Amino acid sequence: MRGMERFTGSFTQQEPIPEDAIAAAVAVMRHGRLHRYNTLGDEAGETALLEQEFAAAMGSRHALAVASGGYALATALRAVGVKPGDRVLTNAFTLAPVPGAIASVGAVPVFVGVTEALVIDLDDLAAKAAGAKVLMLSHMRGHICDMDALMALAKAQGLTVIEDCAHTMGARWRGTLSGRHGLIGCYSTQTYKHMNSGEGGLLITDDADVMARAVMLSGSYMLYPRHLAAPPPEVFEAVKYDTPNVSGRMDNLRAAILRPQLARLSDQCAAWTARYRVVEDGLRGVPGLTVIDRPEVEDFVGSSIQVLLLDWPDEAVKDVLARCLKRGVELKWFGGAEPTGFTSRYDSWRYAPSERMPATDHILRGIIDMRLPLTFSLDDCALIARIIRAEVGAVGQALGARVNP
Ligand SMILES: *Cc1c(COP(=O)(O)O)cnc(C)c1O
């Protein structure tokens, strides 16, 4: 028997910025040219170099660095011509920046249900596709749906796919990087994502016209020839007079911090997934707790983990959360009626009216979520799993006794 073990780490503490990234940031501050277009002579600038390196890492023709992931999403919508009043399909299980980006261009989010695998419900998508031209597909918490089936459906329905890869930077589906299936891939480099510049975002595409518009939108003041991962100047001729400037550029300081992190991205991704596997293994076989089986072709990044407590009464779920918290394990519950912290449900975005989705509500009510920052060791992960296992077991046993005396 183990005593009452406690975990003392922080679920919101990321790793420090690597020393070479700090040195690169200090160099930018020393020369003072923080604005991306403030370059001397034929100097490229950190932001342009980051774009060039990100495009190379993702295998895309073009890349643009911007102020946030949410800004990248809104820019993608504008760049493909979404207009006020247009319906844009998106996941019911996602986070606020996604419907927020849709609403920010005056478009109307249409929420599509979630399956028990925590991916978009393709049947529901097919049922709701009529009347929409764009799908903003959120790979929420790193769960990637069957991208072969999704892209076939999108093609058949004439849907343009914009991928929200805030949780899948570096992940793959059947060998193809997340963000490379749809027309545009959008990423966040906010502190809790896979690279950390405090705030920041990236957008990739192979489409020259879309990238030219995105560059203009981001606020390039006709300085687009200084980009290293944008289409040639002649492509801009067609869009430069009718694309508004909605300033949201990245600066050289953030780009300087990100470039060394990009070089380490795949090692970081592997480290996350190693932690995920330890927690996952530790949670298998707990009565009443469903571990999400990940498809073999999904090469995911385990920067967070979700499990389901399906059909548990709200009070029992809250009891599990409270008991784990007492032992230092901070779980989030997507089923809570009121949004707390980052969790929120599609029906809490009241600016975007939705119809009830009973099957989706049933799943959302059971989703338990936990971040796995790289400051956790593998031993920490094993300890966290033991604590959750014990507390879910204890509450579940009491529940079982009440249901079947
Ligand atoms: C973080 C996040 C974004 C982008 O967020 P920003 O804070 O604007 O960088 C988009 N989608 C999801 C699902 C996210 O978690």
The ligand as an SDF file (V2000), in Angstrom:
LIG
                    3D

 15 15  0  0  0  0  0  0  0  0999 V2000
   -4.4610   28.4960  -28.3380 C   0  0  0  0  0  0  0  0  0  0  0  0
   -5.4200   28.1160  -29.3720 C   0  0  0  0  0  0  0  0  0  0  0  0
   -5.6060   28.8600  -30.5450 C   0  0  0  0  0  0  0  0  0  0  0  0
   -4.8820   30.1510  -30.8330 C   0  0  0  0  0  0  0  0  0  0  0  0
   -4.7450   30.9060  -29.7260 O   0  0  0  0  0  0  0  0  0  0  0  0
   -3.9410   32.2620  -29.5140 P   0  0  0  0  0  0  0  0  0  0  0  0
   -4.0200   32.4210  -28.0520 O   0  0  0  0  0  0  0  0  0  0  0  0
   -4.7010   33.2950  -30.2930 O   0  0  0  0  0  0  0  0  0  0  0  0
   -2.5490   32.1100  -30.0330 O   0  0  0  0  0  0  0  0  0  0  0  0
   -6.4690   28.3780  -31.4980 C   0  0  0  0  0  0  0  0  0  0  0  0
   -7.1380   27.2260  -31.3070 N   0  0  0  0  0  0  0  0  0  0  0  0
   -7.0080   26.4860  -30.1980 C   0  0  0  0  0  0  0  0  0  0  0  0
   -7.7610   25.2130  -30.0870 C   0  0  0  0  0  0  0  0  0  0  0  0
   -6.1600   26.9220  -29.1850 C   0  0  0  0  0  0  0  0  0  0  0  0
   -6.0410   26.1940  -28.0720 O   0  0  0  0  0  0  0  0  0  0  0  0
  1  2  1  0
  2  3  1  0
  2 14  2  0
  3  4  1  0
  3 10  2  0
  4  5  1  0
  5  6  1  0
  6  7  2  0
  6  8  1  0
  6  9  1  0
 10 11  1  0
 11 12  2  0
 12 13  1  0
 12 14  1  0
 14 15  1  0
M  END
$$$$
